[in-house]
Amino acid sequence: MNEYVLRTQQLTKRYKTQSALDRVDMTVRKGTIYGFIGQNGAGKSTLMKLVTGLAFPTSGSIELFGATGGAELNLARKRMGVAIENPALYPQLTAAENLEAHRLQQGIPGKESLKRTLDLIGLSGTGRKKTKNFSLGMKQRLALGVALLGEPEFLILDEPTNGLDPMGVVEMRELLTRLNREMGITILISSHILSELHLLATHYGIIHKGKLLEELTSRELQERCRQFIHIKVNVPERAAAVLERELATTEFEVTADGVIRLYAHLDRPADVSSALVAGGLALEQFMPMGEDLESYFASRIGGGEHA
Ligand SMILES: Nc1ncnc2c1ncn2[C@@H]1O[C@H](COP(=O)(O)OP(=O)(O)OP(=O)(O)O)[C@@H](O)[C@H]1O
């Protein structure tokens, strides 16, 4: 899919001497869920504020639905729903009353959007319960509801899973997945925890100290975090033949230095080593390896320190 919802070019924001965003080229394609990952202070909120018009760039450009500036860009912003930082929820009001207050503030016609939105965010059963008595997960979903009132094509969500318990994270993930798959809404979502966006995001951008270090698809991330058994033997070609013949697998690769990475039989390491030894091979190294998501993230931003 090559239609862009958002593209930034060399987008830069400086606060006095502090550089919050440094020449960021970001691309969000239509229909995707873009996970924007970075530690606290990395620049995630700053980018979102620039895109939504809550702050102005020092330099660089923003293209939203093909619009690049002035009135055209402001018009394009109307196709966007936004939840950045703490949402302005009124604690004394119910979920429906909160939505109604925001509907009026945003000038969205028609009350019918209230019921539809409440159903969508799973809060239609909360009746007279005041928002102050909601769980954090419910408050986050209500904030999402506010962003959904204007039936946006593009949602920008700043850390909507922040502070949620694992169940809350799953609920938010399911809801966002539904919005994306069933309603075709493109989503830009930030988090400082990569694994929270796992199973949700289709694309990732990793930001560190204001610089976008990398953009990659979830498939590329999966490949990079793939688990394998690292095998070093005296005769790699014979080991390859043993794996194919005795363990009926071709899911391995032999690296240039003769190390085998076996991606299958990860749950049966004893069977693998026995087969190799029975094939007359001497095992020099044999260990499970691979990065998990968080260590991949740490290795990327660790590298960024020296960039
Ligand atoms: N209004 C401001 N004035 C001065 N510096 C700011 C301002 N807003 C942000 N910054 C600085 O810009 C940098 C990026 O901040 P930003 O809020 O974008 O990070 P973030 O990735 O969203 O992190 P967090 O999750 O903590 O919000 C930080 O160093 C921050 O201190």
The ligand as an SDF file (V2000), in Angstrom:
LIG
                    3D

 31 33  0  0  0  0  0  0  0  0999 V2000
    7.5410   23.0150   25.8310 N   0  0  0  0  0  0  0  0  0  0  0  0
    8.7990   22.5540   25.9560 C   0  0  0  0  0  0  0  0  0  0  0  0
    9.8010   23.3710   26.3290 N   0  0  0  0  0  0  0  0  0  0  0  0
   11.0730   22.9170   26.4310 C   0  0  0  0  0  0  0  0  0  0  0  0
   11.4530   21.6500   26.1980 N   0  0  0  0  0  0  0  0  0  0  0  0
   10.4930   20.7800   25.8330 C   0  0  0  0  0  0  0  0  0  0  0  0
    9.1220   21.1810   25.6920 C   0  0  0  0  0  0  0  0  0  0  0  0
    8.4070   20.0910   25.3110 N   0  0  0  0  0  0  0  0  0  0  0  0
    9.2850   19.0620   25.2120 C   0  0  0  0  0  0  0  0  0  0  0  0
   10.5290   19.4710   25.5290 N   0  0  0  0  0  0  0  0  0  0  0  0
   11.7580   18.6500   25.5230 C   0  0  0  0  0  0  0  0  0  0  0  0
   11.8370   18.0210   24.2740 O   0  0  0  0  0  0  0  0  0  0  0  0
   12.3010   16.6690   24.4100 C   0  0  0  0  0  0  0  0  0  0  0  0
   11.3020   15.7120   23.7940 C   0  0  0  0  0  0  0  0  0  0  0  0
   10.1330   15.6830   24.5860 O   0  0  0  0  0  0  0  0  0  0  0  0
    8.8210   14.8620   24.2390 P   0  0  0  0  0  0  0  0  0  0  0  0
    7.7660   15.2200   25.2290 O   0  0  0  0  0  0  0  0  0  0  0  0
    8.5150   15.0370   22.8030 O   0  0  0  0  0  0  0  0  0  0  0  0
    9.2960   13.3810   24.4700 O   0  0  0  0  0  0  0  0  0  0  0  0
    8.4500   12.0380   24.5110 P   0  0  0  0  0  0  0  0  0  0  0  0
    9.1830   11.0560   23.6870 O   0  0  0  0  0  0  0  0  0  0  0  0
    7.0390   12.3050   24.1650 O   0  0  0  0  0  0  0  0  0  0  0  0
    8.5630   11.6130   26.0070 O   0  0  0  0  0  0  0  0  0  0  0  0
    7.4340   11.4660   27.1140 P   0  0  0  0  0  0  0  0  0  0  0  0
    6.9350   10.0940   26.9570 O   0  0  0  0  0  0  0  0  0  0  0  0
    8.2210   11.6660   28.3690 O   0  0  0  0  0  0  0  0  0  0  0  0
    6.4340   12.5550   26.8500 O   0  0  0  0  0  0  0  0  0  0  0  0
   12.5290   16.4450   25.8850 C   0  0  0  0  0  0  0  0  0  0  0  0
   13.8790   16.6330   26.1700 O   0  0  0  0  0  0  0  0  0  0  0  0
   11.6850   17.4990   26.5270 C   0  0  0  0  0  0  0  0  0  0  0  0
   12.2420   17.8820   27.7740 O   0  0  0  0  0  0  0  0  0  0  0  0
  1  2  1  0
  2  3  1  0
  2  7  2  0
  3  4  2  0
  4  5  1  0
  5  6  2  0
  6  7  1  0
  6 10  1  0
  7  8  1  0
  8  9  2  0
  9 10  1  0
 10 11  1  0
 11 12  1  0
 11 30  1  0
 12 13  1  0
 13 14  1  0
 13 28  1  0
 14 15  1  0
 15 16  1  0
 16 17  2  0
 16 18  1  0
 16 19  1  0
 19 20  1  0
 20 21  2  0
 20 22  1  0
 20 23  1  0
 23 24  1  0
 24 25  2  0
 24 26  1  0
 24 27  1  0
 28 29  1  0
 28 30  1  0
 30 31  1  0
M  END
$$$$
